Amino acid sequence: MSNYQRPGFGGFSMFPPIIKNLLIINGVVFLLQFLLNNMVIGGLPGWYVINKWFALNPLNGYDAAGQPYNFQVWQLITYQFMHGNFSHILFNMFALWMFGMEIENLWGSKKFLYFYLSAGVVAGLLHLFLSPLLGGGSAVTIGASGAVYGVLAAFALLFPNRYIFLYFFIPVKAKYLIAGMILLEFLLVDSAGSGVAHLAHLGGALMGLIWILVDSSIDADIKRFIKHTPYNKSRPNNPFSSIAQKFKGKDKHIEDATFYEVKDRKQTDEITQEEIDAILDKISKSGYQNLTEREKKILFEASKKMN
């Protein structure tokens, strides 16, 4: 998958701070898991000690050593940073990067971090309490998937008509792709023994849905994102614009896929402060969800000028 309108990246330093730090922390923890798994800690296998204290342990039952599971409250956070194998962490971090960057830019770092961790906690709680009812919950749970599904759900609600390239060449609107992924989790939720915590995925997605529905500051976030400083047509272009220009020179059709491109405008400088103000007034009166696609594109094009 790739975001249809996401710019190319020009270095790790250009990532929003929370996304960058989450990627680093998850990578470091995965490396530590790899190094410690086959070590002996206190006479016990390293993987056993790590899972006993930091993976999300079931509320009841016995572990591989015949000992009662060791559930601790902090595991609702720590399990989110552990992964079982390389493909597990690769998918989660790729999805977090692709869908989370735009949400963090919109909401701000503090709010995004709170949302991300909350989605992971809700995912863990739903898995803990409901999985045993479906014949699961007999093993420890690890992975950022629950939190990532929260990010996916939030992205689908905030940017429903954004095109995502499935397998890098099939364009699908975010609302359809992500709804399909969540529906698949529903269909697989009773597949006990699959080794996948489908209820955790659904719990994260549920948190994303609830957050967007009850968050009364969404419109204010959008206004802050767009109107952080007065719109000025002399403001420097987005740092990715130079990359986009290289591709434009090779293919005249690439213009339709540039970052927040407004297709019916040939000169981005035509956007005026009055036009931006009119759209922001509409947000104040009737909410962001009532903007037309053209108005949304104008806002994001304006935001590009400010970054």
JOJOZI-V395709 format. One record per residue. RES is the residue in one small letter. PHI is phi in whole degrees, 0 to 359 (999 if undefined). Layout:
RES;PHI
RES;PHI
This chain:
m;999
s;211
n;284
y;302
q;246
r;279
p;287
g;293
f;255
g;241
g;127
f;296
s;293
m;273
f;288
p;301
p;300
i;290
i;302
k;301
n;292
l;296
l;297
i;294
i;298
n;298
g;295
v;295
v;297
f;297
l;295
l;296
q;302
f;300
l;285
l;268
n;305
n;262
m;274
v;252
i;238
g;61
g;81
l;239
p;302
g;302
w;299
y;292
v;295
i;300
n;293
k;296
w;252
f;237
a;286
l;279
n;277
p;300
l;286
n;223
g;105
y;232
d;274
a;296
a;266
g;80
q;264
p;300
y;301
n;250
f;292
q;227
v;301
w;296
q;296
l;296
i;261
t;294
y;296
q;292
f;254
m;251
h;219
g;277
n;202
f;294
s;295
h;297
i;289
l;297
f;297
n;296
m;288
f;295
a;294
l;298
w;296
m;292
f;259
g;278
m;302
e;292
i;291
e;297
n;298
l;284
w;272
g;99
s;293
k;297
k;294
f;295
l;298
y;298
f;297
y;300
l;293
s;297
a;298
g;294
v;293
v;299
a;301
g;295
l;296
l;298
h;295
l;299
f;270
l;259
s;301
p;299
l;290
l;253
g;86
g;249
g;74
s;258
a;214
v;289
t;240
i;222
g;122
a;271
s;302
g;299
a;296
v;294
y;295
g;296
v;297
l;300
a;297
a;297
f;297
a;297
l;278
l;279
f;229
p;298
n;259
r;290
y;278
i;243
f;274
l;280
y;57
f;73
f;215
i;252
p;284
v;224
k;294
a;304
k;297
y;280
l;297
i;288
a;299
g;295
m;295
i;291
l;300
l;299
e;297
f;300
l;293
l;260
v;296
d;263
s;275
a;299
g;88
s;284
g;82
v;242
a;275
h;298
l;295
a;295
h;299
l;293
g;296
g;296
a;297
l;298
m;297
g;299
l;296
i;297
w;302
i;294
l;290
v;259
d;282
s;283
s;264
i;303
d;298
a;295
d;299
i;295
k;296
r;295
f;299
i;276
k;251
h;298
t;221
p;301
y;292
n;219
k;292
s;269
r;296
p;304
n;290
n;306
p;299
f;274
s;297
s;295
i;293
a;298
q;296
k;297
f;287
k;299
g;292
k;268
d;214
k;295
h;277
i;294
e;303
d;291
a;246
t;287
f;299
y;54
e;288
v;265
k;293
d;267
r;239
k;266
q;232
t;295
d;290
e;290
i;292
t;248
q;299
e;297
e;293
i;298
d;299
a;297
i;290
l;296
d;296
k;296
i;298
s;298
k;276
s;232
g;91
y;298
q;295
n;265
l;287
t;283
e;300
r;296
e;295
k;297
k;294
i;297
l;298
f;290
e;294
a;295
s;296
k;300
k;293
m;265
n;255
